[in-house]
Amino acid sequence: MRGGRAGDVGGGGARPYRAGFACFVGRPNAGKSTLTNAIVGTKIAITSNKPQTTRHVIRAVLHRPESQLVLVDTPGLHRPRTLLGERLNDLVRSTWSEVDVIGLCIPADEPVGRGDRFITGELAELKATVLAVVTKTDLVDKKRLAEQLLAVSELGEFAAVVPVSAVSGHQLDTLVDVMTGYLPESPQLYPDDMLTDDPEQVLVAELIREAALEGVRDELPHSIAVVVEEMIPEGNLMKIYADVYVERPSQKAIVIGHRASRLKEVGTTARRQIEELLGTRVYLDLHVRVAKDWQRDPKQLRKLGF
Ligand SMILES: Nc1nc2c(ncn2[C@@H]2O[C@H](COP(=O)(O)OP(=O)(O)OP(=O)(O)O)[C@@H](O)[C@H]2O)c(=O)[nH]1
Protein backbone atom coordinates (compact mmCIF):
# COMPACT_ATOMS: atom_id res chain seq x y z
CA MET A 1 0.00 0.00 0.00
CA ARG A 2 2.65 2.47 1.07
CA GLY A 3 5.08 4.21 -1.25
CA GLY A 4 5.49 4.12 -5.01
CA ARG A 5 7.80 1.83 -6.92
CA ALA A 6 10.46 2.79 -9.38
CA GLY A 7 9.88 -0.57 -11.08
CA ASP A 8 6.46 0.56 -12.36
CA VAL A 9 7.92 3.27 -14.54
CA GLY A 10 8.91 2.34 -18.07
CA GLY A 11 6.82 -0.85 -18.19
CA GLY A 12 7.88 -3.52 -20.71
CA GLY A 13 10.35 -6.03 -19.28
CA ALA A 14 10.49 -4.56 -15.77
CA ARG A 15 10.61 -7.33 -13.20
CA PRO A 16 7.67 -7.47 -10.81
CA TYR A 17 8.13 -5.93 -7.38
CA ARG A 18 8.41 -8.61 -4.68
CA ALA A 19 7.95 -8.26 -0.96
CA GLY A 20 7.46 -10.61 1.92
CA PHE A 21 8.71 -12.20 5.09
CA ALA A 22 11.62 -14.50 5.68
CA CYS A 23 13.30 -16.03 8.67
CA PHE A 24 16.26 -18.19 9.55
CA VAL A 25 15.71 -21.27 11.62
CA GLY A 26 18.00 -23.97 12.87
CA ARG A 27 19.27 -25.60 15.98
CA PRO A 28 20.83 -23.45 18.70
CA ASN A 29 24.21 -21.96 17.72
CA ALA A 30 23.62 -22.57 14.01
CA GLY A 31 24.50 -18.93 13.35
CA LYS A 32 21.06 -17.42 12.74
CA SER A 33 21.52 -14.19 14.68
CA THR A 34 25.02 -13.56 13.32
CA LEU A 35 23.74 -14.10 9.80
CA THR A 36 20.85 -11.71 10.34
CA ASN A 37 23.26 -9.09 11.70
CA ALA A 38 25.66 -9.53 8.81
CA ILE A 39 22.88 -9.17 6.25
CA VAL A 40 21.28 -6.20 7.91
CA GLY A 41 24.63 -4.57 8.62
CA THR A 42 23.75 -3.29 12.05
CA LYS A 43 23.64 -4.81 15.44
CA ILE A 44 19.95 -5.51 15.81
CA ALA A 45 19.56 -9.17 16.59
CA ILE A 46 21.58 -10.18 19.62
CA THR A 47 24.22 -12.86 19.30
CA SER A 48 26.18 -14.76 21.86
CA ASN A 49 28.31 -17.86 21.94
CA LYS A 50 25.76 -19.51 24.20
CA PRO A 51 22.59 -21.09 22.78
CA GLN A 52 19.08 -19.69 23.14
CA THR A 53 19.68 -16.05 23.71
CA THR A 54 17.42 -14.65 21.01
CA ARG A 55 14.16 -14.05 22.79
CA HIS A 56 12.22 -11.60 20.69
CA VAL A 57 10.97 -11.74 17.17
CA ILE A 58 12.82 -8.85 15.58
CA ARG A 59 12.21 -7.69 12.05
CA ALA A 60 14.69 -6.00 9.83
CA VAL A 61 13.61 -4.62 6.47
CA LEU A 62 16.01 -5.03 3.53
CA HIS A 63 15.23 -2.50 0.85
CA ARG A 64 16.21 -3.08 -2.76
CA PRO A 65 14.93 -1.18 -5.81
CA GLU A 66 12.72 -4.10 -6.83
CA SER A 67 12.05 -5.82 -3.56
CA GLN A 68 11.64 -5.67 0.15
CA LEU A 69 12.70 -8.60 2.29
CA VAL A 70 11.44 -8.49 5.86
CA LEU A 71 13.64 -10.60 8.10
CA VAL A 72 12.11 -12.03 11.22
CA ASP A 73 14.53 -13.34 13.82
CA THR A 74 13.44 -16.40 15.76
CA PRO A 75 14.96 -18.21 18.67
CA GLY A 76 16.34 -21.70 18.20
CA LEU A 77 13.96 -24.60 18.62
CA HIS A 78 14.88 -26.71 21.61
CA ARG A 79 13.50 -29.20 24.09
CA PRO A 80 11.52 -27.15 26.62
CA ARG A 81 12.54 -27.56 30.24
CA THR A 82 10.79 -24.51 31.61
CA LEU A 83 7.70 -22.51 30.78
CA LEU A 84 9.93 -19.99 29.05
CA GLY A 85 11.22 -22.80 26.85
CA GLU A 86 7.67 -23.71 25.86
CA ARG A 87 6.80 -20.10 25.08
CA LEU A 88 9.90 -19.82 22.92
CA ASN A 89 8.94 -22.91 20.94
CA ASP A 90 5.39 -21.59 20.42
CA LEU A 91 6.89 -18.35 19.19
CA VAL A 92 9.11 -20.20 16.73
CA ARG A 93 6.22 -22.21 15.31
CA SER A 94 3.89 -19.24 14.95
CA THR A 95 6.65 -17.33 13.15
CA TRP A 96 7.26 -20.22 10.76
CA SER A 97 3.61 -20.25 9.71
CA GLU A 98 3.66 -16.53 8.87
CA VAL A 99 6.66 -16.27 6.57
CA ASP A 100 7.12 -16.78 2.82
CA VAL A 101 10.69 -18.01 2.85
CA ILE A 102 12.58 -19.96 5.49
CA GLY A 103 16.35 -20.41 5.55
CA LEU A 104 17.26 -23.53 7.48
CA CYS A 105 20.74 -22.86 8.88
CA ILE A 106 23.14 -25.73 9.28
CA PRO A 107 26.72 -25.02 10.29
CA ALA A 108 29.40 -26.19 7.87
CA ASP A 109 31.69 -27.30 10.70
CA GLU A 110 29.33 -29.72 12.47
CA PRO A 111 27.88 -32.97 11.19
CA VAL A 112 24.24 -32.95 10.10
CA GLY A 113 22.43 -34.36 13.10
CA ARG A 114 19.16 -35.41 14.65
CA GLY A 115 18.23 -31.80 15.48
CA ASP A 116 18.56 -30.78 11.82
CA ARG A 117 16.48 -33.77 10.73
CA PHE A 118 13.78 -32.94 13.25
CA ILE A 119 13.51 -29.32 12.12
CA THR A 120 13.55 -30.30 8.43
CA GLY A 121 10.60 -32.61 9.11
CA GLU A 122 8.67 -29.83 10.84
CA LEU A 123 9.33 -27.41 7.98
CA ALA A 124 8.05 -29.84 5.35
CA GLU A 125 4.50 -29.23 6.62
CA LEU A 126 4.58 -25.49 5.92
CA LYS A 127 3.55 -23.48 2.88
CA ALA A 128 6.76 -21.44 2.91
CA THR A 129 9.62 -22.05 0.50
CA VAL A 130 12.47 -23.66 2.42
CA LEU A 131 16.13 -23.09 1.54
CA ALA A 132 19.07 -24.70 3.25
CA VAL A 133 21.78 -22.26 4.33
CA VAL A 134 25.12 -23.82 5.15
CA THR A 135 26.64 -21.32 7.59
CA LYS A 136 30.17 -20.60 8.87
CA THR A 137 31.89 -21.68 5.65
CA ASP A 138 35.00 -19.80 6.78
CA LEU A 139 35.58 -22.54 9.35
CA VAL A 140 36.05 -25.41 6.88
CA ASP A 141 38.11 -26.21 3.79
CA LYS A 142 36.67 -26.78 0.31
CA LYS A 143 36.55 -30.54 0.62
CA ARG A 144 34.66 -30.48 3.91
CA LEU A 145 32.28 -27.87 2.52
CA ALA A 146 31.52 -29.99 -0.54
CA GLU A 147 30.76 -32.98 1.70
CA GLN A 148 28.51 -30.86 3.89
CA LEU A 149 26.60 -29.47 0.90
CA LEU A 150 25.97 -33.01 -0.23
CA ALA A 151 24.87 -34.18 3.24
CA VAL A 152 22.54 -31.20 3.53
CA SER A 153 20.97 -31.71 0.11
CA GLU A 154 20.21 -35.30 1.12
CA LEU A 155 18.47 -34.10 4.26
CA GLY A 156 15.29 -32.92 2.55
CA GLU A 157 13.66 -31.17 -0.40
CA PHE A 158 15.12 -27.68 -0.48
CA ALA A 159 14.43 -25.01 -3.08
CA ALA A 160 18.18 -24.25 -2.96
CA VAL A 161 21.25 -24.91 -0.85
CA VAL A 162 23.35 -21.78 -0.27
CA PRO A 163 26.72 -21.78 1.54
CA VAL A 164 27.52 -18.52 3.39
CA SER A 165 29.83 -17.01 5.96
CA ALA A 166 28.55 -14.20 8.12
CA VAL A 167 32.11 -13.54 9.28
CA SER A 168 33.83 -13.21 5.88
CA GLY A 169 30.70 -11.97 4.10
CA HIS A 170 31.01 -14.78 1.57
CA GLN A 171 27.79 -15.16 -0.50
CA LEU A 172 25.62 -12.92 1.68
CA ASP A 173 24.33 -10.94 -1.31
CA THR A 174 23.66 -14.15 -3.19
CA LEU A 175 21.63 -15.48 -0.29
CA VAL A 176 19.49 -12.33 -0.20
CA ASP A 177 18.98 -12.54 -3.99
CA VAL A 178 17.92 -16.16 -3.79
CA MET A 179 15.55 -15.54 -0.89
CA THR A 180 14.07 -12.49 -2.59
CA GLY A 181 13.42 -14.55 -5.70
CA TYR A 182 11.01 -16.72 -3.72
CA LEU A 183 9.00 -13.82 -2.29
CA PRO A 184 5.52 -13.26 -3.68
CA GLU A 185 4.75 -10.40 -6.04
CA SER A 186 3.50 -7.72 -3.71
CA PRO A 187 3.40 -3.96 -3.19
CA GLN A 188 6.02 -2.46 -0.89
CA LEU A 189 5.20 -3.39 2.72
CA TYR A 190 7.15 -0.77 4.67
CA PRO A 191 8.31 2.82 4.07
CA ASP A 192 11.77 3.23 2.49
CA ASP A 193 13.50 4.50 5.61
CA MET A 194 12.36 1.79 7.93
CA LEU A 195 14.94 -0.70 9.18
CA THR A 196 12.95 -2.37 11.90
CA ASP A 197 9.34 -2.20 13.13
CA ASP A 198 10.18 -3.39 16.58
CA PRO A 199 9.62 -1.08 19.50
CA GLU A 200 12.89 0.65 20.33
CA GLN A 201 12.42 -0.51 23.90
CA VAL A 202 12.80 -4.14 22.89
CA LEU A 203 16.09 -3.44 21.13
CA VAL A 204 17.34 -1.32 24.01
CA ALA A 205 16.42 -4.07 26.49
CA GLU A 206 18.29 -6.63 24.39
CA LEU A 207 21.44 -4.48 24.33
CA ILE A 208 21.33 -4.09 28.10
CA ARG A 209 20.75 -7.82 28.54
CA GLU A 210 23.70 -8.63 26.32
CA ALA A 211 25.97 -6.27 28.26
CA ALA A 212 24.76 -7.73 31.58
CA LEU A 213 25.59 -11.25 30.37
CA GLU A 214 29.06 -10.36 29.12
CA GLY A 215 31.67 -12.35 31.03
CA VAL A 216 29.16 -14.10 33.33
CA ARG A 217 27.38 -16.26 30.77
CA ASP A 218 28.67 -19.45 32.37
CA GLU A 219 27.31 -18.48 35.75
CA LEU A 220 23.95 -17.01 34.68
CA PRO A 221 23.27 -18.17 31.13
CA HIS A 222 19.46 -17.86 31.10
CA SER A 223 18.74 -16.06 34.32
CA ILE A 224 18.70 -12.45 33.21
CA ALA A 225 15.79 -10.52 31.78
CA VAL A 226 15.60 -6.78 31.16
CA VAL A 227 12.58 -4.50 31.16
CA VAL A 228 12.88 -0.93 29.92
CA GLU A 229 10.45 1.00 32.11
CA GLU A 230 10.74 4.43 30.54
CA MET A 231 12.46 6.26 27.68
CA ILE A 232 12.17 10.02 28.01
CA PRO A 233 13.63 12.28 25.30
CA GLU A 234 15.09 15.55 26.63
CA GLY A 235 16.58 17.69 23.88
CA ASN A 236 19.27 15.54 22.25
CA LEU A 237 19.45 13.27 25.32
CA MET A 238 17.41 10.10 25.87
CA LYS A 239 16.84 9.18 29.50
CA ILE A 240 16.35 5.45 29.89
CA TYR A 241 15.21 3.71 33.06
CA ALA A 242 15.56 -0.06 33.02
CA ASP A 243 15.31 -2.99 35.41
CA VAL A 244 17.61 -5.97 35.19
CA TYR A 245 15.88 -9.04 36.62
CA VAL A 246 17.71 -12.01 38.07
CA GLU A 247 16.30 -15.07 39.79
CA ARG A 248 18.25 -15.11 43.04
CA PRO A 249 20.05 -12.71 45.39
CA SER A 250 23.36 -14.49 44.68
CA GLN A 251 22.93 -13.64 41.00
CA LYS A 252 22.16 -10.05 41.87
CA ALA A 253 25.55 -9.86 43.60
CA ILE A 254 27.27 -11.22 40.48
CA VAL A 255 25.60 -8.70 38.19
CA ILE A 256 26.37 -5.77 40.49
CA GLY A 257 29.93 -6.80 41.39
CA HIS A 258 32.25 -5.49 44.09
CA ARG A 259 31.20 -1.93 44.97
CA ALA A 260 28.96 -1.91 41.91
CA SER A 261 32.03 -2.03 39.66
CA ARG A 262 30.48 -4.56 37.30
CA LEU A 263 27.15 -2.81 37.04
CA LYS A 264 28.99 0.38 36.09
CA GLU A 265 30.75 -1.47 33.28
CA VAL A 266 27.49 -2.99 32.11
CA GLY A 267 25.92 0.47 32.09
CA THR A 268 28.79 2.02 30.13
CA THR A 269 28.87 -0.76 27.53
CA ALA A 270 25.10 -0.79 27.08
CA ARG A 271 24.92 3.00 26.93
CA ARG A 272 27.49 3.17 24.12
CA GLN A 273 25.59 0.58 22.10
CA ILE A 274 22.24 2.28 22.68
CA GLU A 275 23.70 5.62 21.64
CA GLU A 276 24.82 3.99 18.42
CA LEU A 277 21.39 2.45 17.88
CA LEU A 278 19.38 5.60 18.61
CA GLY A 279 21.86 8.19 17.33
CA THR A 280 21.44 10.36 20.45
CA ARG A 281 23.23 10.79 23.74
CA VAL A 282 21.86 8.47 26.39
CA TYR A 283 21.49 8.63 30.14
CA LEU A 284 21.02 5.09 31.43
CA ASP A 285 19.64 4.25 34.85
CA LEU A 286 19.87 0.54 35.73
CA HIS A 287 18.33 -1.24 38.70
CA VAL A 288 18.98 -4.88 39.50
CA ARG A 289 15.98 -6.69 40.96
CA VAL A 290 15.33 -10.24 42.07
CA ALA A 291 12.25 -11.85 40.50
CA LYS A 292 12.25 -15.27 42.09
CA ASP A 293 12.24 -18.11 39.51
CA TRP A 294 10.95 -15.82 36.79
CA GLN A 295 11.46 -18.47 34.12
CA ARG A 296 8.80 -20.68 35.70
CA ASP A 297 6.17 -18.16 36.70
CA PRO A 298 3.56 -17.19 34.07
CA LYS A 299 2.78 -13.86 35.74
CA GLN A 300 6.42 -12.82 35.87
CA LEU A 301 6.93 -14.01 32.31
CA ARG A 302 4.09 -11.83 31.06
CA LYS A 303 5.52 -8.87 32.92
CA LEU A 304 8.89 -9.50 31.32
CA GLY A 305 7.30 -9.54 27.88
CA PHE A 306 7.17 -13.25 27.05
N1 LIG B 1 33.51 -18.42 12.20
C1 LIG B 1 32.22 -18.12 12.15
N2 LIG B 1 31.49 -18.14 13.28
C2 LIG B 1 30.19 -17.83 13.21
C3 LIG B 1 29.55 -17.50 11.99
N3 LIG B 1 28.25 -17.27 12.24
C4 LIG B 1 28.07 -17.43 13.58
N4 LIG B 1 29.25 -17.77 14.17
C5 LIG B 1 29.46 -18.04 15.61
O1 LIG B 1 28.61 -19.10 16.04
C6 LIG B 1 28.07 -18.85 17.34
C7 LIG B 1 26.55 -18.90 17.31
O2 LIG B 1 26.05 -17.87 16.48
P1 LIG B 1 24.59 -17.23 16.70
O3 LIG B 1 24.37 -16.32 15.56
O4 LIG B 1 24.44 -16.69 18.09
O5 LIG B 1 23.70 -18.54 16.56
P2 LIG B 1 22.12 -18.68 16.64
O6 LIG B 1 21.74 -19.71 15.68
O7 LIG B 1 21.44 -17.34 16.51
O8 LIG B 1 21.97 -19.23 18.11
P3 LIG B 1 20.69 -19.25 19.08
O9 LIG B 1 20.38 -17.83 19.45
O10 LIG B 1 21.21 -20.06 20.20
O11 LIG B 1 19.57 -19.94 18.38
C8 LIG B 1 28.64 -17.51 17.76
O12 LIG B 1 29.74 -17.74 18.58
C9 LIG B 1 29.04 -16.85 16.46
O13 LIG B 1 30.09 -15.95 16.62
C10 LIG B 1 30.36 -17.49 10.78
O14 LIG B 1 29.93 -17.24 9.66
N5 LIG B 1 31.68 -17.82 10.94
The ligand as an SDF file (V2000), in Angstrom:
LIG
                    3D

 32 34  0  0  0  0  0  0  0  0999 V2000
   33.5090  -18.4200   12.1950 N   0  0  0  0  0  0  0  0  0  0  0  0
   32.2190  -18.1210   12.1500 C   0  0  0  0  0  0  0  0  0  0  0  0
   31.4930  -18.1350   13.2820 N   0  0  0  0  0  0  0  0  0  0  0  0
   30.1860  -17.8270   13.2140 C   0  0  0  0  0  0  0  0  0  0  0  0
   29.5550  -17.4990   11.9930 C   0  0  0  0  0  0  0  0  0  0  0  0
   28.2500  -17.2730   12.2450 N   0  0  0  0  0  0  0  0  0  0  0  0
   28.0740  -17.4270   13.5770 C   0  0  0  0  0  0  0  0  0  0  0  0
   29.2460  -17.7730   14.1700 N   0  0  0  0  0  0  0  0  0  0  0  0
   29.4570  -18.0420   15.6090 C   0  0  0  0  0  0  0  0  0  0  0  0
   28.6110  -19.1010   16.0350 O   0  0  0  0  0  0  0  0  0  0  0  0
   28.0690  -18.8470   17.3390 C   0  0  0  0  0  0  0  0  0  0  0  0
   26.5450  -18.8960   17.3130 C   0  0  0  0  0  0  0  0  0  0  0  0
   26.0530  -17.8740   16.4850 O   0  0  0  0  0  0  0  0  0  0  0  0
   24.5900  -17.2320   16.7030 P   0  0  0  0  0  0  0  0  0  0  0  0
   24.3650  -16.3220   15.5650 O   0  0  0  0  0  0  0  0  0  0  0  0
   24.4360  -16.6870   18.0900 O   0  0  0  0  0  0  0  0  0  0  0  0
   23.7010  -18.5400   16.5640 O   0  0  0  0  0  0  0  0  0  0  0  0
   22.1170  -18.6830   16.6370 P   0  0  0  0  0  0  0  0  0  0  0  0
   21.7400  -19.7130   15.6800 O   0  0  0  0  0  0  0  0  0  0  0  0
   21.4440  -17.3440   16.5050 O   0  0  0  0  0  0  0  0  0  0  0  0
   21.9710  -19.2290   18.1090 O   0  0  0  0  0  0  0  0  0  0  0  0
   20.6880  -19.2540   19.0760 P   0  0  0  0  0  0  0  0  0  0  0  0
   20.3830  -17.8300   19.4510 O   0  0  0  0  0  0  0  0  0  0  0  0
   21.2110  -20.0610   20.1990 O   0  0  0  0  0  0  0  0  0  0  0  0
   19.5730  -19.9410   18.3760 O   0  0  0  0  0  0  0  0  0  0  0  0
   28.6370  -17.5070   17.7580 C   0  0  0  0  0  0  0  0  0  0  0  0
   29.7440  -17.7370   18.5810 O   0  0  0  0  0  0  0  0  0  0  0  0
   29.0380  -16.8510   16.4570 C   0  0  0  0  0  0  0  0  0  0  0  0
   30.0880  -15.9540   16.6160 O   0  0  0  0  0  0  0  0  0  0  0  0
   30.3610  -17.4890   10.7800 C   0  0  0  0  0  0  0  0  0  0  0  0
   29.9300  -17.2390    9.6590 O   0  0  0  0  0  0  0  0  0  0  0  0
   31.6770  -17.8200   10.9430 N   0  0  0  0  0  0  0  0  0  0  0  0
  1  2  1  0
  2  3  2  0
  2 32  1  0
  3  4  1  0
  4  5  2  0
  4  8  1  0
  5  6  1  0
  5 30  1  0
  6  7  2  0
  7  8  1  0
  8  9  1  0
  9 10  1  0
  9 28  1  0
 10 11  1  0
 11 12  1  0
 11 26  1  0
 12 13  1  0
 13 14  1  0
 14 15  2  0
 14 16  1  0
 14 17  1  0
 17 18  1  0
 18 19  2  0
 18 20  1  0
 18 21  1  0
 21 22  1  0
 22 23  2  0
 22 24  1  0
 22 25  1  0
 26 27  1  0
 26 28  1  0
 28 29  1  0
 30 31  2  0
 30 32  1  0
M  END
$$$$
